[in-house]
Amino acid sequence: MEKVIVDKLEYEKKYLQNGYKYIAGVDEVGRGPLAGPVVCASVIMPLDDLIVGIDDSKKLSKKKREKLYDEIINKAISYKICRVEPSEIDEINILQATKKCMKECIETMSVTPEIVLVDAVKLDTHINCEPIIKGDFKSYSIGAASILAKVYRDKIMEDYAKQFVGYGFERNSGYGTKEHIEKIKEVGPCSIHRKTFIKNFWEVKEN
C-alpha cells in the first residue's frame, strides 16, 4: 500500500522540487449520465501527512469513498466543489460544462493553487494546469478530488431519487441503466434529465 501512495506522488513531487507549495488536483464526476448535474471538485492536500487508500473513486466501494471523503475534508488545506445543471449542459454541451465547472472550482478556492493537476482536460485559465491522462489513478491530489466529486454527486442523486421516483437514481446515479431507460420510455423524462442525452430514448418536445 505504501508503494502505491508513493507512486501517486510522482507529479506532486516534481512541483514540490521546483518550489511549488500549493498543488491542487481537480476532477469531475458525471459527464456520462442521462440525468443530473456534472460535479467537479478541486483540493489542495498536505503532502507531508498522507491519507492511505486514496485512489480513483471508481475503484473504491461506496463505504470506502464516504470514509475517505470525511478524511479528505478534514485534512485539506483548501477544497471546492461545484456543479453545472442539466439545462446548462444541454445549452453549452458536456465538455464545455465540465471545463466551466473545473475552472470555477480552481478559481474560487480559498487558497489559490500555484499549479493544478487536471484529469485529462485542458483548461483555459490564468492558473497553471497540467492535464494528466488517467490522472485520478496516477495522482494523489486528483484521486482525492475524484472522491470528493463522486460522493457529493451520489448524494445529490440519492436526494433526487426521493423527488423523482422510479428512475432508480439512488442506484444508477443518473447513468443509462436498463431500468432507467425503460422508465424514460414509459413515462418520459423528468426535469433533471439532459435533453440532449435522452433524444434516442424519448422524443423531446419543445413548448
C-alpha positions as CSV (number, residue, x, y, z in Angstrom):
1,M,0.0,0.0,0.0
2,E,2.8,2.4,0.9
3,K,4.4,1.9,-2.6
4,V,1.1,2.7,-4.3
5,I,0.9,6.0,-2.4
6,V,4.5,6.9,-3.3
7,D,3.8,6.2,-7.0
8,K,0.8,8.5,-6.9
9,L,3.0,11.4,-5.8
10,E,5.2,11.5,-8.9
11,Y,3.6,14.7,-10.3
12,E,3.3,16.3,-6.9
13,K,7.0,15.7,-6.2
14,K,8.0,17.2,-9.5
15,Y,6.4,20.5,-8.5
16,L,7.5,20.4,-4.9
17,Q,11.1,20.1,-6.0
18,N,10.6,23.2,-8.1
19,G,9.4,25.2,-5.1
20,Y,5.7,24.9,-5.5
21,K,3.7,24.8,-2.3
22,Y,0.0,24.8,-3.2
23,I,-0.6,21.9,-5.6
24,A,-4.3,21.2,-6.4
25,G,-5.9,18.3,-8.0
26,V,-9.2,18.7,-9.9
27,D,-11.6,16.1,-11.3
28,E,-15.2,15.8,-12.5
29,V,-17.9,13.2,-12.0
30,G,-21.0,12.9,-14.1
31,R,-20.0,13.5,-17.7
32,G,-21.8,10.4,-18.9
33,P,-25.2,10.2,-17.1
34,L,-28.5,10.9,-18.7
35,A,-29.7,12.9,-15.7
36,G,-28.3,15.2,-13.0
37,P,-25.5,17.7,-12.9
38,V,-21.8,17.4,-13.6
39,V,-19.9,17.9,-10.4
40,C,-16.3,19.0,-10.1
41,A,-14.0,19.1,-7.1
42,S,-10.6,20.7,-6.5
43,V,-8.5,20.1,-3.5
44,I,-5.1,21.1,-2.1
45,M,-3.9,18.3,0.2
46,P,-1.0,18.4,2.7
47,L,1.7,16.2,1.2
48,D,3.5,15.5,4.4
49,D,0.5,13.8,6.0
50,L,-0.9,11.4,3.5
51,I,-4.2,9.6,3.7
52,V,-3.9,5.9,3.0
53,G,-6.2,4.5,0.4
54,I,-6.8,7.5,-1.9
55,D,-7.4,6.2,-5.5
56,D,-9.6,6.7,-8.5
57,S,-13.1,6.9,-6.9
58,K,-14.4,4.4,-9.4
59,K,-12.1,1.7,-7.9
60,L,-13.4,2.2,-4.4
61,S,-16.5,0.9,-2.6
62,K,-19.2,3.3,-1.6
63,K,-18.4,2.8,2.1
64,K,-14.7,3.4,1.5
65,R,-15.3,6.5,-0.6
66,E,-17.5,8.0,2.1
67,K,-14.9,7.3,4.8
68,L,-12.2,8.9,2.7
69,Y,-14.4,11.9,1.8
70,D,-14.6,12.8,5.5
71,E,-10.8,12.4,5.9
72,I,-10.1,14.5,2.9
73,I,-12.4,17.3,4.0
74,N,-10.8,17.3,7.5
75,K,-7.2,17.3,6.2
76,A,-7.5,19.5,3.1
77,I,-5.6,22.8,3.1
78,S,-8.4,24.1,0.7
79,Y,-11.1,22.5,-1.3
80,K,-14.1,23.5,-3.5
81,I,-17.0,21.6,-5.0
82,C,-19.0,23.0,-7.9
83,R,-21.8,21.8,-10.2
84,V,-23.3,22.6,-13.6
85,E,-27.0,21.8,-14.0
86,P,-28.6,19.7,-16.8
87,S,-30.2,22.7,-18.5
88,E,-26.8,24.4,-19.0
89,I,-25.2,21.1,-20.1
90,D,-27.8,21.0,-22.8
91,E,-27.1,24.6,-23.8
92,I,-23.3,24.5,-24.0
93,N,-22.5,20.7,-24.2
94,I,-21.0,18.4,-21.6
95,L,-17.3,19.2,-22.4
96,Q,-17.8,22.9,-22.1
97,A,-19.9,22.4,-18.9
98,T,-17.1,20.3,-17.4
99,K,-14.5,22.9,-18.2
100,K,-16.6,25.7,-16.8
101,C,-17.2,23.6,-13.6
102,M,-13.5,22.8,-13.2
103,K,-12.5,26.5,-13.8
104,E,-15.0,27.7,-11.2
105,C,-13.6,25.2,-8.7
106,I,-9.9,26.2,-9.0
107,E,-10.5,29.9,-9.5
108,T,-12.7,30.3,-6.3
109,M,-10.7,28.2,-3.8
110,S,-9.9,29.9,-0.5
111,V,-6.2,29.2,-1.2
112,T,-5.2,29.9,-4.8
113,P,-3.2,26.9,-6.3
114,E,0.2,27.6,-7.8
115,I,-0.3,24.6,-10.1
116,V,-3.3,22.4,-10.8
117,L,-3.2,18.7,-11.8
118,V,-6.2,18.0,-14.0
119,D,-7.7,14.7,-15.0
120,A,-7.2,14.7,-18.8
121,V,-9.0,18.0,-19.6
122,K,-7.1,21.1,-20.9
123,L,-8.3,24.3,-19.2
124,D,-8.1,27.9,-20.3
125,T,-7.4,29.7,-17.1
126,H,-4.8,32.1,-15.6
127,I,-3.7,29.3,-13.2
128,N,-1.1,26.9,-14.4
129,C,-2.5,23.5,-15.1
130,E,-1.1,20.1,-16.2
131,P,-3.6,17.7,-17.8
132,I,-2.8,14.1,-16.9
133,I,-4.4,11.1,-18.7
134,K,-5.9,8.8,-16.1
135,G,-4.9,11.4,-13.5
136,D,-7.4,10.2,-11.0
137,F,-5.4,6.9,-10.8
138,K,-1.9,8.4,-11.2
139,S,-2.1,11.4,-8.9
140,Y,-2.8,11.5,-5.2
141,S,-4.3,15.0,-5.5
142,I,-6.6,14.2,-8.4
143,G,-7.7,11.0,-6.7
144,A,-8.7,13.0,-3.7
145,A,-10.7,15.4,-5.9
146,S,-12.4,12.5,-7.6
147,I,-13.6,11.1,-4.3
148,L,-15.0,14.5,-3.2
149,A,-16.8,14.9,-6.5
150,K,-18.2,11.3,-6.6
151,V,-19.5,11.2,-3.0
152,Y,-21.0,14.7,-3.4
153,R,-22.8,13.8,-6.7
154,D,-24.0,10.5,-5.5
155,K,-25.7,12.2,-2.5
156,I,-27.4,14.7,-4.9
157,M,-28.8,11.8,-7.0
158,E,-29.9,10.0,-3.9
159,D,-31.9,13.1,-2.9
160,Y,-33.3,13.4,-6.4
161,A,-34.5,9.8,-6.2
162,K,-36.9,10.8,-3.4
163,Q,-38.3,13.6,-5.6
164,F,-38.4,11.7,-8.9
165,V,-39.5,8.2,-8.0
166,G,-39.0,5.2,-10.3
167,Y,-35.9,6.2,-12.3
168,G,-33.6,4.4,-9.8
169,F,-31.4,7.5,-9.3
170,E,-30.4,6.1,-5.9
171,R,-28.9,3.1,-7.7
172,N,-27.8,4.4,-11.1
173,S,-26.8,8.0,-10.3
174,G,-28.5,9.0,-13.5
175,Y,-26.5,6.7,-15.8
176,G,-28.3,4.9,-18.6
177,T,-29.1,1.5,-17.0
178,K,-31.8,-0.7,-18.5
179,E,-34.2,0.2,-15.6
180,H,-33.6,3.9,-16.1
181,I,-34.0,3.8,-19.9
182,E,-37.2,1.8,-19.6
183,K,-38.6,4.3,-17.2
184,I,-37.9,7.2,-19.6
185,K,-39.6,5.2,-22.4
186,E,-42.6,4.5,-20.2
187,V,-43.3,7.9,-18.6
188,G,-40.8,10.3,-20.2
189,P,-38.0,12.4,-18.7
190,C,-38.2,14.5,-15.6
191,S,-36.8,18.0,-15.1
192,I,-33.2,16.9,-14.3
193,H,-32.8,14.8,-17.4
194,R,-30.4,16.1,-20.0
195,K,-32.5,16.5,-23.1
196,T,-29.5,16.2,-25.5
197,F,-28.6,12.9,-23.8
198,I,-32.0,11.2,-24.0
199,K,-33.1,12.0,-27.5
200,N,-32.5,8.4,-28.6
201,F,-35.0,7.2,-25.9
202,W,-37.6,9.9,-25.9
203,E,-38.7,12.5,-28.4
204,V,-38.1,15.8,-26.7
205,K,-40.9,18.2,-27.4
206,E,-40.3,21.9,-27.2
207,N,-43.1,24.0,-25.6
